[in-house]
Amino acid sequence: MTKGKNVPVKRLKRNDLIAQREKQKLKHKLNKELRKERKLNEKEKNLESKNNSNKEQKVFSDKNDLKPKAQKNSSYKRAQMEYERKTAEKQKNIEEAKKRQEEKEKALKNYKKSKKNKFKNLCKKTKSGQILMGRQIGSLLDKIEKNNK
């Protein structure tokens, strides 16, 4: 390569780009299959080694030999179980939301009730129309005590 000279970069044509992507996809698929095979081989080796060690240590009984192996769930059953799990979770979330809403409404009702009582006590007046100062002072004292706690 020569220094200082600008060498034009060859631009790939559209068909070349498509072909290049196809090659990359094929390489990726091949590598994926190889990884799967390696995993399977490792699992088989592990199972063989476990089986060999289990045969030496385990004593078989007639009952254990006659039990059928548990079948794997089919894709339909897995999908059905997943659907049931999701619907149960959704139902649980709805119930929790309702419970929170009820608690919120209850707290709001209590707050309004207490506010109404305070207002009634503060607005009570004498026969001549003057506000009862004892109740005003009592409410202020309650506020101060509440803030000091």
C-alpha positions in Angstrom: 0.0 0.0 0.0 1.2 3.5 -0.8 1.0 6.2 1.8 -0.8 9.4 1.1 -2.7 8.2 -1.9 -6.4 8.0 -1.8 -7.4 4.6 -3.1 -11.1 4.4 -4.0 -13.0 1.8 -2.1 -14.9 -0.6 -4.3 -18.6 -0.3 -3.7 -20.5 -3.5 -3.7 -23.5 -3.8 -5.9 -26.9 -4.7 -4.6 -26.7 -8.4 -5.7 -23.3 -8.7 -4.0 -24.7 -7.3 -0.8 -27.6 -9.8 -0.9 -25.2 -12.6 -1.5 -23.0 -11.5 1.3 -26.0 -11.4 3.7 -27.0 -14.9 2.6 -23.5 -16.2 3.4 -23.6 -14.6 6.8 -27.0 -16.2 7.5 -25.7 -19.6 6.5 -22.6 -19.2 8.6 -24.8 -18.2 11.6 -27.1 -21.2 11.1 -24.1 -23.6 10.8 -22.5 -22.2 14.0 -25.9 -22.5 15.7 -26.2 -26.2 14.7 -22.7 -26.9 15.8 -23.3 -25.3 19.2 -26.5 -27.5 19.6 -24.5 -30.6 18.7 -21.8 -29.8 21.2 -24.4 -29.2 23.9 -26.1 -32.6 23.1 -22.7 -34.4 23.2 -21.9 -32.8 26.6 -25.3 -33.8 28.0 -24.9 -37.4 26.7 -21.4 -37.6 28.3 -22.8 -36.3 31.6 -25.7 -38.8 31.5 -23.4 -41.7 30.7 -21.1 -40.8 33.5 -24.0 -40.4 35.9 -25.5 -43.7 34.7 -22.2 -45.5 35.3 -21.9 -44.1 38.8 -25.5 -44.8 39.6 -25.3 -48.4 38.4 -22.5 -49.1 40.8 -24.3 -47.4 43.8 -27.9 -48.2 43.1 -29.8 -51.4 43.9 -32.9 -51.8 41.6 -36.2 -53.0 42.9 -39.0 -54.5 40.8 -41.3 -51.6 41.5 -38.9 -48.9 40.2 -38.2 -50.9 37.0 -41.9 -51.1 36.1 -42.7 -47.4 36.4 -43.2 -45.6 33.1 -41.1 -42.5 32.5 -42.9 -39.2 32.8 -43.7 -37.8 29.3 -42.7 -34.3 28.4 -45.5 -31.8 28.0 -46.4 -31.2 24.4 -46.3 -27.7 23.0 -50.1 -27.4 23.2 -50.1 -28.4 26.9 -47.2 -26.0 27.6 -49.1 -23.2 25.8 -52.2 -24.0 27.8 -50.3 -24.0 31.1 -48.7 -20.7 30.2 -52.1 -19.2 29.3 -53.6 -20.4 32.6 -50.7 -19.0 34.6 -51.0 -15.7 32.8 -54.8 -15.5 33.4 -54.3 -16.4 37.1 -51.7 -13.7 37.4 -53.9 -11.1 35.6 -56.8 -12.0 37.9 -54.6 -11.6 41.0 -53.5 -8.2 39.7 -57.1 -7.1 39.2 -58.0 -8.3 42.7 -55.1 -6.4 44.2 -56.1 -3.2 42.3 -59.7 -3.5 43.6 -58.4 -3.9 47.1 -56.2 -0.9 46.8 -59.1 1.1 45.4 -61.3 0.1 48.3 -58.7 1.1 50.8 -58.2 4.4 49.1 -62.0 5.1 49.2 -62.2 4.1 52.8 -59.3 6.4 53.8 -60.9 9.3 51.8 -64.2 8.7 53.5 -62.5 8.8 57.0 -60.7 12.0 56.0 -63.8 13.7 54.8 -65.7 12.7 58.0 -63.0 14.0 60.3 -62.7 17.2 58.3 -66.5 17.7 58.5 -66.4 17.2 62.3 -63.5 19.7 62.7 -65.4 22.2 60.6 -68.6 21.8 62.7 -66.6 22.3 65.9 -64.8 25.4 64.6 -67.9 27.0 63.3 -70.1 26.7 66.4 -71.2 30.0 67.7 -72.8 31.5 70.8 -76.4 32.8 70.8 -75.2 36.3 70.0 -73.2 34.9 66.9 -69.7 35.0 68.2 -67.3 32.1 67.4 -66.5 29.8 70.4 -62.8 30.5 71.0 -62.3 27.5 73.3 -62.8 25.1 70.4 -60.5 27.2 68.1 -57.7 27.1 70.7 -58.3 23.4 71.3 -57.9 22.6 67.6 -54.7 24.7 67.4 -53.3 22.9 70.5 -54.1 19.5 68.8 -52.2 20.6 65.7 -49.1 21.7 67.7 -49.1 18.4 69.7 -49.4 16.4 66.4 -46.4 18.3 64.8 -44.2 17.9 67.9 -44.6 14.1 67.9 
